[in-house]
Amino acid sequence: MMTLFDEEQILKAYTKDIRESTAKEVTEKTARETAERMIKMGKFSLEDISLCVPAISLEELKEIKVEFIQ
């Protein structure tokens, strides 16, 4: 009985971790896509973009911009 309970708890914790990491990945992907669109538009400075998309650092935005220049 204890083994079954322990396995259930482990499975629940594992499922929760998977959901949380997937949600985080989706959020990061969405933030990057938004920043990329803003950079492509060319109407915003990197500082403005970092204020609008706080999930991405200014350094990361500089790297993204370099990718588009190449």
PDB file of N, H, CA, C and O in Angstrom:
ATOM      1  N   MET A   1       0.823  -1.189   0.000  1.00  0.00           N
ATOM      2  CA  MET A   1       0.000   0.000   0.000  1.00  0.00           C
ATOM      3  C   MET A   1       0.872   1.260   0.000  1.00  0.00           C
ATOM      4  O   MET A   1       0.596   2.199  -0.747  1.00  0.00           O
ATOM      5  N   MET A   2       1.905   1.289   0.818  1.00  0.00           N
ATOM      6  H   MET A   2       2.129   0.527   1.424  1.00  0.00           H
ATOM      7  CA  MET A   2       2.783   2.445   0.871  1.00  0.00           C
ATOM      8  C   MET A   2       3.511   2.656  -0.465  1.00  0.00           C
ATOM      9  O   MET A   2       3.710   3.792  -0.896  1.00  0.00           O
ATOM     10  N   THR A   3       3.901   1.563  -1.109  1.00  0.00           N
ATOM     11  H   THR A   3       3.740   0.640  -0.759  1.00  0.00           H
ATOM     12  CA  THR A   3       4.590   1.673  -2.392  1.00  0.00           C
ATOM     13  C   THR A   3       3.681   2.323  -3.424  1.00  0.00           C
ATOM     14  O   THR A   3       4.123   3.191  -4.177  1.00  0.00           O
ATOM     15  N   LEU A   4       2.427   1.919  -3.469  1.00  0.00           N
ATOM     16  H   LEU A   4       2.068   1.214  -2.857  1.00  0.00           H
ATOM     17  CA  LEU A   4       1.470   2.481  -4.409  1.00  0.00           C
ATOM     18  C   LEU A   4       1.284   3.970  -4.140  1.00  0.00           C
ATOM     19  O   LEU A   4       1.244   4.772  -5.073  1.00  0.00           O
ATOM     20  N   PHE A   5       1.172   4.337  -2.874  1.00  0.00           N
ATOM     21  H   PHE A   5       1.204   3.686  -2.116  1.00  0.00           H
ATOM     22  CA  PHE A   5       1.010   5.750  -2.513  1.00  0.00           C
ATOM     23  C   PHE A   5       2.236   6.547  -2.934  1.00  0.00           C
ATOM     24  O   PHE A   5       2.112   7.638  -3.492  1.00  0.00           O
ATOM     25  N   ASP A   6       3.408   6.006  -2.669  1.00  0.00           N
ATOM     26  H   ASP A   6       3.508   5.120  -2.216  1.00  0.00           H
ATOM     27  CA  ASP A   6       4.643   6.689  -3.041  1.00  0.00           C
ATOM     28  C   ASP A   6       4.735   6.859  -4.563  1.00  0.00           C
ATOM     29  O   ASP A   6       5.145   7.916  -5.042  1.00  0.00           O
ATOM     30  N   GLU A   7       4.360   5.837  -5.313  1.00  0.00           N
ATOM     31  H   GLU A   7       4.026   4.979  -4.923  1.00  0.00           H
ATOM     32  CA  GLU A   7       4.407   5.911  -6.773  1.00  0.00           C
ATOM     33  C   GLU A   7       3.424   6.962  -7.287  1.00  0.00           C
ATOM     34  O   GLU A   7       3.719   7.683  -8.240  1.00  0.00           O
ATOM     35  N   GLU A   8       2.256   7.044  -6.650  1.00  0.00           N
ATOM     36  H   GLU A   8       2.016   6.459  -5.876  1.00  0.00           H
ATOM     37  CA  GLU A   8       1.271   8.059  -7.041  1.00  0.00           C
ATOM     38  C   GLU A   8       1.815   9.464  -6.787  1.00  0.00           C
ATOM     39  O   GLU A   8       1.679  10.346  -7.634  1.00  0.00           O
ATOM     40  N   GLN A   9       2.421   9.669  -5.642  1.00  0.00           N
ATOM     41  H   GLN A   9       2.531   8.952  -4.954  1.00  0.00           H
ATOM     42  CA  GLN A   9       2.985  10.971  -5.302  1.00  0.00           C
ATOM     43  C   GLN A   9       4.106  11.346  -6.281  1.00  0.00           C
ATOM     44  O   GLN A   9       4.195  12.491  -6.724  1.00  0.00           O
ATOM     45  N   ILE A  10       4.941  10.387  -6.604  1.00  0.00           N
ATOM     46  H   ILE A  10       4.869   9.456  -6.244  1.00  0.00           H
ATOM     47  CA  ILE A  10       6.040  10.634  -7.539  1.00  0.00           C
ATOM     48  C   ILE A  10       5.485  10.990  -8.911  1.00  0.00           C
ATOM     49  O   ILE A  10       5.966  11.926  -9.551  1.00  0.00           O
ATOM     50  N   LEU A  11       4.483  10.259  -9.366  1.00  0.00           N
ATOM     51  H   LEU A  11       4.092   9.499  -8.846  1.00  0.00           H
ATOM     52  CA  LEU A  11       3.869  10.529 -10.664  1.00  0.00           C
ATOM     53  C   LEU A  11       3.221  11.912 -10.692  1.00  0.00           C
ATOM     54  O   LEU A  11       3.351  12.634 -11.680  1.00  0.00           O
ATOM     55  N   LYS A  12       2.531  12.286  -9.628  1.00  0.00           N
ATOM     56  H   LYS A  12       2.424  11.700  -8.825  1.00  0.00           H
ATOM     57  CA  LYS A  12       1.917  13.612  -9.554  1.00  0.00           C
ATOM     58  C   LYS A  12       2.982  14.709  -9.593  1.00  0.00           C
ATOM     59  O   LYS A  12       2.824  15.704 -10.300  1.00  0.00           O
ATOM     60  N   ALA A  13       4.048  14.530  -8.845  1.00  0.00           N
ATOM     61  H   ALA A  13       4.175  13.721  -8.270  1.00  0.00           H
ATOM     62  CA  ALA A  13       5.117  15.527  -8.818  1.00  0.00           C
ATOM     63  C   ALA A  13       5.785  15.633 -10.190  1.00  0.00           C
ATOM     64  O   ALA A  13       6.098  16.731 -10.652  1.00  0.00           O
ATOM     65  N   TYR A  14       5.999  14.496 -10.830  1.00  0.00           N
ATOM     66  H   TYR A  14       5.745  13.605 -10.455  1.00  0.00           H
ATOM     67  CA  TYR A  14       6.616  14.481 -12.159  1.00  0.00           C
ATOM     68  C   TYR A  14       5.718  15.197 -13.174  1.00  0.00           C
ATOM     69  O   TYR A  14       6.197  16.003 -13.973  1.00  0.00           O
ATOM     70  N   THR A  15       4.429  14.902 -13.137  1.00  0.00           N
ATOM     71  H   THR A  15       4.041  14.248 -12.488  1.00  0.00           H
ATOM     72  CA  THR A  15       3.472  15.528 -14.048  1.00  0.00           C
ATOM     73  C   THR A  15       3.440  17.038 -13.836  1.00  0.00           C
ATOM     74  O   THR A  15       3.393  17.804 -14.798  1.00  0.00           O
ATOM     75  N   LYS A  16       3.465  17.459 -12.590  1.00  0.00           N
ATOM     76  H   LYS A  16       3.503  16.837 -11.807  1.00  0.00           H
ATOM     77  CA  LYS A  16       3.463  18.890 -12.277  1.00  0.00           C
ATOM     78  C   LYS A  16       4.722  19.554 -12.822  1.00  0.00           C
ATOM     79  O   LYS A  16       4.646  20.637 -13.404  1.00  0.00           O
ATOM     80  N   ASP A  17       5.872  18.925 -12.642  1.00  0.00           N
ATOM     81  H   ASP A  17       5.934  18.046 -12.170  1.00  0.00           H
ATOM     82  CA  ASP A  17       7.131  19.471 -13.148  1.00  0.00           C
ATOM     83  C   ASP A  17       7.104  19.607 -14.669  1.00  0.00           C
ATOM     84  O   ASP A  17       7.567  20.610 -15.214  1.00  0.00           O
ATOM     85  N   ILE A  18       6.567  18.608 -15.347  1.00  0.00           N
ATOM     86  H   ILE A  18       6.191  17.794 -14.904  1.00  0.00           H
ATOM     87  CA  ILE A  18       6.479  18.642 -16.809  1.00  0.00           C
ATOM     88  C   ILE A  18       5.595  19.800 -17.244  1.00  0.00           C
ATOM     89  O   ILE A  18       5.962  20.548 -18.150  1.00  0.00           O
ATOM     90  N   ARG A  19       4.438  19.959 -16.617  1.00  0.00           N
ATOM     91  H   ARG A  19       4.140  19.351 -15.881  1.00  0.00           H
ATOM     92  CA  ARG A  19       3.527  21.055 -16.967  1.00  0.00           C
ATOM     93  C   ARG A  19       4.190  22.411 -16.767  1.00  0.00           C
ATOM     94  O   ARG A  19       4.092  23.290 -17.623  1.00  0.00           O
ATOM     95  N   GLU A  20       4.863  22.576 -15.634  1.00  0.00           N
ATOM     96  H   GLU A  20       4.942  21.862 -14.939  1.00  0.00           H
ATOM     97  CA  GLU A  20       5.504  23.852 -15.328  1.00  0.00           C
ATOM     98  C   GLU A  20       6.632  24.158 -16.307  1.00  0.00           C
ATOM     99  O   GLU A  20       6.768  25.295 -16.759  1.00  0.00           O
ATOM    100  N   SER A  21       7.444  23.152 -16.641  1.00  0.00           N
ATOM    101  H   SER A  21       7.334  22.228 -16.274  1.00  0.00           H
ATOM    102  CA  SER A  21       8.550  23.408 -17.567  1.00  0.00           C
ATOM    103  C   SER A  21       8.026  23.682 -18.968  1.00  0.00           C
ATOM    104  O   SER A  21       8.607  24.492 -19.691  1.00  0.00           O
ATOM    105  N   THR A  22       6.943  23.027 -19.364  1.00  0.00           N
ATOM    106  H   THR A  22       6.472  22.370 -18.777  1.00  0.00           H
ATOM    107  CA  THR A  22       6.348  23.278 -20.671  1.00  0.00           C
ATOM    108  C   THR A  22       5.781  24.687 -20.728  1.00  0.00           C
ATOM    109  O   THR A  22       5.961  25.382 -21.727  1.00  0.00           O
ATOM    110  N   ALA A  23       5.103  25.115 -19.682  1.00  0.00           N
ATOM    111  H   ALA A  23       4.956  24.550 -18.871  1.00  0.00           H
ATOM    112  CA  ALA A  23       4.544  26.465 -19.634  1.00  0.00           C
ATOM    113  C   ALA A  23       5.661  27.503 -19.703  1.00  0.00           C
ATOM    114  O   ALA A  23       5.521  28.527 -20.372  1.00  0.00           O
ATOM    115  N   LYS A  24       6.756  27.242 -19.021  1.00  0.00           N
ATOM    116  H   LYS A  24       6.871  26.411 -18.478  1.00  0.00           H
ATOM    117  CA  LYS A  24       7.884  28.170 -19.038  1.00  0.00           C
ATOM    118  C   LYS A  24       8.482  28.261 -20.443  1.00  0.00           C
ATOM    119  O   LYS A  24       8.810  29.350 -20.913  1.00  0.00           O
ATOM    120  N   GLU A  25       8.620  27.114 -21.108  1.00  0.00           N
ATOM    121  H   GLU A  25       8.353  26.230 -20.726  1.00  0.00           H
ATOM    122  CA  GLU A  25       9.164  27.100 -22.466  1.00  0.00           C
ATOM    123  C   GLU A  25       8.265  27.879 -23.422  1.00  0.00           C
ATOM    124  O   GLU A  25       8.756  28.616 -24.276  1.00  0.00           O
ATOM    125  N   VAL A  26       6.959  27.719 -23.281  1.00  0.00           N
ATOM    126  H   VAL A  26       6.560  27.120 -22.587  1.00  0.00           H
ATOM    127  CA  VAL A  26       6.011  28.431 -24.144  1.00  0.00           C
ATOM    128  C   VAL A  26       6.107  29.932 -23.891  1.00  0.00           C
ATOM    129  O   VAL A  26       6.093  30.723 -24.834  1.00  0.00           O
ATOM    130  N   THR A  27       6.204  30.324 -22.635  1.00  0.00           N
ATOM    131  H   THR A  27       6.215  29.682 -21.869  1.00  0.00           H
ATOM    132  CA  THR A  27       6.318  31.735 -22.293  1.00  0.00           C
ATOM    133  C   THR A  27       7.597  32.332 -22.872  1.00  0.00           C
ATOM    134  O   THR A  27       7.574  33.426 -23.436  1.00  0.00           O
ATOM    135  N   GLU A  28       8.708  31.618 -22.734  1.00  0.00           N
ATOM    136  H   GLU A  28       8.727  30.729 -22.276  1.00  0.00           H
ATOM    137  CA  GLU A  28       9.976  32.102 -23.277  1.00  0.00           C
ATOM    138  C   GLU A  28       9.925  32.200 -24.799  1.00  0.00           C
ATOM    139  O   GLU A  28      10.434  33.156 -25.385  1.00  0.00           O
ATOM    140  N   LYS A  29       9.309  31.210 -25.428  1.00  0.00           N
ATOM    141  H   LYS A  29       8.895  30.434 -24.952  1.00  0.00           H
ATOM    142  CA  LYS A  29       9.200  31.217 -26.892  1.00  0.00           C
ATOM    143  C   LYS A  29       8.348  32.397 -27.351  1.00  0.00           C
ATOM    144  O   LYS A  29       8.708  33.087 -28.304  1.00  0.00           O
ATOM    145  N   THR A  30       7.234  32.628 -26.687  1.00  0.00           N
ATOM    146  H   THR A  30       6.941  32.067 -25.913  1.00  0.00           H
ATOM    147  CA  THR A  30       6.357  33.745 -27.037  1.00  0.00           C
ATOM    148  C   THR A  30       7.067  35.078 -26.852  1.00  0.00           C
ATOM    149  O   THR A  30       6.946  35.969 -27.694  1.00  0.00           O
ATOM    150  N   ALA A  31       7.804  35.220 -25.762  1.00  0.00           N
ATOM    151  H   ALA A  31       7.902  34.497 -25.078  1.00  0.00           H
ATOM    152  CA  ALA A  31       8.540  36.459 -25.503  1.00  0.00           C
ATOM    153  C   ALA A  31       9.581  36.696 -26.589  1.00  0.00           C
ATOM    154  O   ALA A  31       9.733  37.818 -27.071  1.00  0.00           O
ATOM    155  N   ARG A  32      10.289  35.655 -26.973  1.00  0.00           N
ATOM    156  H   ARG A  32      10.166  34.743 -26.582  1.00  0.00           H
ATOM    157  CA  ARG A  32      11.304  35.791 -28.030  1.00  0.00           C
ATOM    158  C   ARG A  32      10.656  36.164 -29.358  1.00  0.00           C
ATOM    159  O   ARG A  32      11.162  37.030 -30.072  1.00  0.00           O
ATOM    160  N   GLU A  33       9.550  35.524 -29.693  1.00  0.00           N
ATOM    161  H   GLU A  33       9.139  34.821 -29.113  1.00  0.00           H
ATOM    162  CA  GLU A  33       8.858  35.841 -30.947  1.00  0.00           C
ATOM    163  C   GLU A  33       8.381  37.292 -30.962  1.00  0.00           C
ATOM    164  O   GLU A  33       8.479  37.970 -31.985  1.00  0.00           O
ATOM    165  N   THR A  34       7.874  37.760 -29.847  1.00  0.00           N
ATOM    166  H   THR A  34       7.795  37.210 -29.016  1.00  0.00           H
ATOM    167  CA  THR A  34       7.429  39.148 -29.746  1.00  0.00           C
ATOM    168  C   THR A  34       8.610  40.094 -29.938  1.00  0.00           C
ATOM    169  O   THR A  34       8.518  41.064 -30.689  1.00  0.00           O
ATOM    170  N   ALA A  35       9.702  39.813 -29.269  1.00  0.00           N
ATOM    171  H   ALA A  35       9.777  39.025 -28.659  1.00  0.00           H
ATOM    172  CA  ALA A  35      10.894  40.654 -29.394  1.00  0.00           C
ATOM    173  C   ALA A  35      11.406  40.650 -30.833  1.00  0.00           C
ATOM    174  O   ALA A  35      11.791  41.695 -31.357  1.00  0.00           O
ATOM    175  N   GLU A  36      11.413  39.493 -31.466  1.00  0.00           N
ATOM    176  H   GLU A  36      11.100  38.644 -31.040  1.00  0.00           H
ATOM    177  CA  GLU A  36      11.864  39.402 -32.860  1.00  0.00           C
ATOM    178  C   GLU A  36      10.994  40.262 -33.774  1.00  0.00           C
ATOM    179  O   GLU A  36      11.510  40.966 -34.642  1.00  0.00           O
ATOM    180  N   ARG A  37       9.680  40.205 -33.581  1.00  0.00           N
ATOM    181  H   ARG A  37       9.261  39.633 -32.876  1.00  0.00           H
ATOM    182  CA  ARG A  37       8.782  41.033 -34.399  1.00  0.00           C
ATOM    183  C   ARG A  37       9.053  42.517 -34.186  1.00  0.00           C
ATOM    184  O   ARG A  37       9.060  43.299 -35.137  1.00  0.00           O
ATOM    185  N   MET A  38       9.273  42.892 -32.944  1.00  0.00           N
ATOM    186  H   MET A  38       9.267  42.257 -32.172  1.00  0.00           H
ATOM    187  CA  MET A  38       9.529  44.303 -32.642  1.00  0.00           C
ATOM    188  C   MET A  38      10.852  44.767 -33.260  1.00  0.00           C
ATOM    189  O   MET A  38      10.953  45.892 -33.751  1.00  0.00           O
ATOM    190  N   ILE A  39      11.852  43.905 -33.231  1.00  0.00           N
ATOM    191  H   ILE A  39      11.770  42.992 -32.832  1.00  0.00           H
ATOM    192  CA  ILE A  39      13.143  44.243 -33.844  1.00  0.00           C
ATOM    193  C   ILE A  39      12.964  44.382 -35.359  1.00  0.00           C
ATOM    194  O   ILE A  39      13.471  45.328 -35.962  1.00  0.00           O
ATOM    195  N   LYS A  40      12.243  43.436 -35.971  1.00  0.00           N
ATOM    196  H   LYS A  40      11.831  42.668 -35.481  1.00  0.00           H
ATOM    197  CA  LYS A  40      12.011  43.482 -37.416  1.00  0.00           C
ATOM    198  C   LYS A  40      11.280  44.756 -37.825  1.00  0.00           C
ATOM    199  O   LYS A  40      11.550  45.306 -38.892  1.00  0.00           O
ATOM    200  N   MET A  41      10.364  45.228 -36.993  1.00  0.00           N
ATOM    201  H   MET A  41      10.144  44.781 -36.126  1.00  0.00           H
ATOM    202  CA  MET A  41       9.617  46.442 -37.308  1.00  0.00           C
ATOM    203  C   MET A  41      10.544  47.653 -37.379  1.00  0.00           C
ATOM    204  O   MET A  41      10.300  48.582 -38.149  1.00  0.00           O
ATOM    205  N   GLY A  42      11.585  47.643 -36.591  1.00  0.00           N
ATOM    206  H   GLY A  42      11.784  46.889 -35.965  1.00  0.00           H
ATOM    207  CA  GLY A  42      12.564  48.719 -36.607  1.00  0.00           C
ATOM    208  C   GLY A  42      12.082  50.026 -35.999  1.00  0.00           C
ATOM    209  O   GLY A  42      12.730  51.060 -36.166  1.00  0.00           O
ATOM    210  N   LYS A  43      10.979  49.998 -35.312  1.00  0.00           N
ATOM    211  H   LYS A  43      10.453  49.159 -35.176  1.00  0.00           H
ATOM    212  CA  LYS A  43      10.413  51.218 -34.729  1.00  0.00           C
ATOM    213  C   LYS A  43      10.766  51.399 -33.258  1.00  0.00           C
ATOM    214  O   LYS A  43      10.493  52.448 -32.673  1.00  0.00           O
ATOM    215  N   PHE A  44      11.369  50.385 -32.667  1.00  0.00           N
ATOM    216  H   PHE A  44      11.591  49.533 -33.142  1.00  0.00           H
ATOM    217  CA  PHE A  44      11.622  50.401 -31.229  1.00  0.00           C
ATOM    218  C   PHE A  44      13.105  50.224 -30.952  1.00  0.00           C
ATOM    219  O   PHE A  44      13.791  49.472 -31.646  1.00  0.00           O
ATOM    220  N   SER A  45      13.587  50.911 -29.948  1.00  0.00           N
ATOM    221  H   SER A  45      13.030  51.522 -29.385  1.00  0.00           H
ATOM    222  CA  SER A  45      14.963  50.681 -29.506  1.00  0.00           C
ATOM    223  C   SER A  45      14.983  49.387 -28.687  1.00  0.00           C
ATOM    224  O   SER A  45      13.947  48.910 -28.222  1.00  0.00           O
ATOM    225  N   LEU A  46      16.167  48.843 -28.526  1.00  0.00           N
ATOM    226  H   LEU A  46      17.008  49.231 -28.904  1.00  0.00           H
ATOM    227  CA  LEU A  46      16.281  47.627 -27.718  1.00  0.00           C
ATOM    228  C   LEU A  46      15.868  47.895 -26.272  1.00  0.00           C
ATOM    229  O   LEU A  46      15.331  47.013 -25.601  1.00  0.00           O
ATOM    230  N   GLU A  47      16.116  49.093 -25.804  1.00  0.00           N
ATOM    231  H   GLU A  47      16.552  49.809 -26.349  1.00  0.00           H
ATOM    232  CA  GLU A  47      15.719  49.451 -24.437  1.00  0.00           C
ATOM    233  C   GLU A  47      14.199  49.444 -24.305  1.00  0.00           C
ATOM    234  O   GLU A  47      13.660  48.977 -23.301  1.00  0.00           O
ATOM    235  N   ASP A  48      13.501  49.971 -25.335  1.00  0.00           N
ATOM    236  H   ASP A  48      13.939  50.350 -26.150  1.00  0.00           H
ATOM    237  CA  ASP A  48      12.036  49.953 -25.313  1.00  0.00           C
ATOM    238  C   ASP A  48      11.506  48.524 -25.351  1.00  0.00           C
ATOM    239  O   ASP A  48      10.557  48.178 -24.648  1.00  0.00           O
ATOM    240  N   ILE A  49      12.135  47.705 -26.180  1.00  0.00           N
ATOM    241  H   ILE A  49      12.906  47.986 -26.751  1.00  0.00           H
ATOM    242  CA  ILE A  49      11.704  46.312 -26.291  1.00  0.00           C
ATOM    243  C   ILE A  49      11.912  45.599 -24.960  1.00  0.00           C
ATOM    244  O   ILE A  49      11.070  44.805 -24.541  1.00  0.00           O
ATOM    245  N   SER A  50      13.025  45.877 -24.299  1.00  0.00           N
ATOM    246  H   SER A  50      13.709  46.522 -24.640  1.00  0.00           H
ATOM    247  CA  SER A  50      13.281  45.205 -23.012  1.00  0.00           C
ATOM    248  C   SER A  50      12.254  45.608 -21.956  1.00  0.00           C
ATOM    249  O   SER A  50      11.956  44.835 -21.045  1.00  0.00           O
ATOM    250  N   LEU A  51      11.719  46.815 -22.080  1.00  0.00           N
ATOM    251  H   LEU A  51      11.961  47.444 -22.820  1.00  0.00           H
ATOM    252  CA  LEU A  51      10.656  47.235 -21.158  1.00  0.00           C
ATOM    253  C   LEU A  51       9.339  46.532 -21.471  1.00  0.00           C
ATOM    254  O   LEU A  51       8.576  46.200 -20.564  1.00  0.00           O
ATOM    255  N   CYS A  52       9.075  46.306 -22.756  1.00  0.00           N
ATOM    256  H   CYS A  52       9.695  46.575 -23.493  1.00  0.00           H
ATOM    257  CA  CYS A  52       7.819  45.664 -23.178  1.00  0.00           C
ATOM    258  C   CYS A  52       7.871  44.143 -23.038  1.00  0.00           C
ATOM    259  O   CYS A  52       6.841  43.496 -22.847  1.00  0.00           O
ATOM    260  N   VAL A  53       9.068  43.581 -23.132  1.00  0.00           N
ATOM    261  H   VAL A  53       9.905  44.106 -23.287  1.00  0.00           H
ATOM    262  CA  VAL A  53       9.235  42.124 -23.046  1.00  0.00           C
ATOM    263  C   VAL A  53      10.269  41.841 -21.954  1.00  0.00           C
ATOM    264  O   VAL A  53      11.413  41.502 -22.256  1.00  0.00           O
ATOM    265  N   PRO A  54       9.874  41.979 -20.699  1.00  0.00           N
ATOM    266  CA  PRO A  54      10.842  41.859 -19.603  1.00  0.00           C
ATOM    267  C   PRO A  54      11.442  40.457 -19.420  1.00  0.00           C
ATOM    268  O   PRO A  54      12.422  40.294 -18.693  1.00  0.00           O
ATOM    269  N   ALA A  55      10.864  39.455 -20.070  1.00  0.00           N
ATOM    270  H   ALA A  55      10.067  39.587 -20.661  1.00  0.00           H
ATOM    271  CA  ALA A  55      11.389  38.093 -19.945  1.00  0.00           C
ATOM    272  C   ALA A  55      12.719  37.930 -20.677  1.00  0.00           C
ATOM    273  O   ALA A  55      13.429  36.945 -20.473  1.00  0.00           O
ATOM    274  N   ILE A  56      13.056  38.908 -21.538  1.00  0.00           N
ATOM    275  H   ILE A  56      12.479  39.708 -21.704  1.00  0.00           H
ATOM    276  CA  ILE A  56      14.290  38.829 -22.307  1.00  0.00           C
ATOM    277  C   ILE A  56      15.198  39.988 -21.895  1.00  0.00           C
ATOM    278  O   ILE A  56      14.780  41.146 -21.877  1.00  0.00           O
ATOM    279  N   SER A  57      16.432  39.657 -21.568  1.00  0.00           N
ATOM    280  H   SER A  57      16.771  38.716 -21.583  1.00  0.00           H
ATOM    281  CA  SER A  57      17.387  40.678 -21.128  1.00  0.00           C
ATOM    282  C   SER A  57      17.862  41.516 -22.309  1.00  0.00           C
ATOM    283  O   SER A  57      17.719  41.123 -23.467  1.00  0.00           O
ATOM    284  N   LEU A  58      18.417  42.655 -22.001  1.00  0.00           N
ATOM    285  H   LEU A  58      18.533  42.975 -21.060  1.00  0.00           H
ATOM    286  CA  LEU A  58      18.944  43.544 -23.027  1.00  0.00           C
ATOM    287  C   LEU A  58      20.074  42.852 -23.795  1.00  0.00           C
ATOM    288  O   LEU A  58      20.183  43.003 -25.012  1.00  0.00           O
ATOM    289  N   GLU A  59      20.897  42.108 -23.096  1.00  0.00           N
ATOM    290  H   GLU A  59      20.808  41.985 -22.108  1.00  0.00           H
ATOM    291  CA  GLU A  59      21.987  41.375 -23.753  1.00  0.00           C
ATOM    292  C   GLU A  59      21.436  40.356 -24.747  1.00  0.00           C
ATOM    293  O   GLU A  59      21.952  40.218 -25.856  1.00  0.00           O
ATOM    294  N   GLU A  60      20.403  39.656 -24.350  1.00  0.00           N
ATOM    295  H   GLU A  60      19.983  39.768 -23.449  1.00  0.00           H
ATOM    296  CA  GLU A  60      19.786  38.670 -25.228  1.00  0.00           C
ATOM    297  C   GLU A  60      19.157  39.350 -26.449  1.00  0.00           C
ATOM    298  O   GLU A  60      19.211  38.820 -27.558  1.00  0.00           O
ATOM    299  N   LEU A  61      18.562  40.526 -26.233  1.00  0.00           N
ATOM    300  H   LEU A  61      18.518  40.956 -25.331  1.00  0.00           H
ATOM    301  CA  LEU A  61      17.990  41.279 -27.351  1.00  0.00           C
ATOM    302  C   LEU A  61      19.081  41.688 -28.340  1.00  0.00           C
ATOM    303  O   LEU A  61      18.867  41.657 -29.552  1.00  0.00           O
ATOM    304  N   LYS A  62      20.244  42.069 -27.825  1.00  0.00           N
ATOM    305  H   LYS A  62      20.418  42.094 -26.840  1.00  0.00           H
ATOM    306  CA  LYS A  62      21.361  42.424 -28.705  1.00  0.00           C
ATOM    307  C   LYS A  62      21.767  41.223 -29.554  1.00  0.00           C
ATOM    308  O   LYS A  62      22.065  41.371 -30.739  1.00  0.00           O
ATOM    309  N   GLU A  63      21.781  40.036 -28.953  1.00  0.00           N
ATOM    310  H   GLU A  63      21.539  39.916 -27.990  1.00  0.00           H
ATOM    311  CA  GLU A  63      22.125  38.824 -29.692  1.00  0.00           C
ATOM    312  C   GLU A  63      21.085  38.519 -30.767  1.00  0.00           C
ATOM    313  O   GLU A  63      21.435  38.113 -31.875  1.00  0.00           O
ATOM    314  N   ILE A  64      19.828  38.713 -30.445  1.00  0.00           N
ATOM    315  H   ILE A  64      19.543  39.043 -29.545  1.00  0.00           H
ATOM    316  CA  ILE A  64      18.756  38.481 -31.410  1.00  0.00           C
ATOM    317  C   ILE A  64      18.894  39.451 -32.585  1.00  0.00           C
ATOM    318  O   ILE A  64      18.729  39.066 -33.743  1.00  0.00           O
ATOM    319  N   LYS A  65      19.194  40.694 -32.278  1.00  0.00           N
ATOM    320  H   LYS A  65      19.328  41.007 -31.338  1.00  0.00           H
ATOM    321  CA  LYS A  65      19.354  41.698 -33.330  1.00  0.00           C
ATOM    322  C   LYS A  65      20.494  41.336 -34.257  1.00  0.00           C
ATOM    323  O   LYS A  65      20.378  41.482 -35.474  1.00  0.00           O
ATOM    324  N   VAL A  66      21.591  40.866 -33.695  1.00  0.00           N
ATOM    325  H   VAL A  66      21.685  40.748 -32.707  1.00  0.00           H
ATOM    326  CA  VAL A  66      22.750  40.454 -34.499  1.00  0.00           C
ATOM    327  C   VAL A  66      22.341  39.313 -35.437  1.00  0.00           C
ATOM    328  O   VAL A  66      22.776  39.279 -36.588  1.00  0.00           O
ATOM    329  N   GLU A  67      21.519  38.390 -34.964  1.00  0.00           N
ATOM    330  H   GLU A  67      21.165  38.418 -34.029  1.00  0.00           H
ATOM    331  CA  GLU A  67      21.050  37.280 -35.800  1.00  0.00           C
ATOM    332  C   GLU A  67      20.320  37.801 -37.020  1.00  0.00           C
ATOM    333  O   GLU A  67      20.467  37.240 -38.106  1.00  0.00           O
ATOM    334  N   PHE A  68      19.540  38.857 -36.874  1.00  0.00           N
ATOM    335  H   PHE A  68      19.421  39.313 -35.992  1.00  0.00           H
ATOM    336  CA  PHE A  68      18.765  39.397 -37.987  1.00  0.00           C
ATOM    337  C   PHE A  68      19.639  40.178 -38.951  1.00  0.00           C
ATOM    338  O   PHE A  68      19.339  40.254 -40.142  1.00  0.00           O
ATOM    339  N   ILE A  69      20.711  40.755 -38.449  1.00  0.00           N
ATOM    340  H   ILE A  69      20.955  40.693 -37.481  1.00  0.00           H
ATOM    341  CA  ILE A  69      21.607  41.527 -39.306  1.00  0.00           C
ATOM    342  C   ILE A  69      22.362  40.593 -40.260  1.00  0.00           C
ATOM    343  O   ILE A  69      22.624  40.950 -41.409  1.00  0.00           O
ATOM    344  N   GLN A  70      22.701  39.425 -39.785  1.00  0.00           N
ATOM    345  H   GLN A  70      22.488  39.135 -38.852  1.00  0.00           H
ATOM    346  CA  GLN A  70      23.489  38.477 -40.582  1.00  0.00           C
ATOM    347  C   GLN A  70      22.709  37.917 -41.691  1.00  0.00           C
ATOM    348  O   GLN A  70      23.222  37.104 -42.459  1.00  0.00           O
TER     349      GLN A  70
END
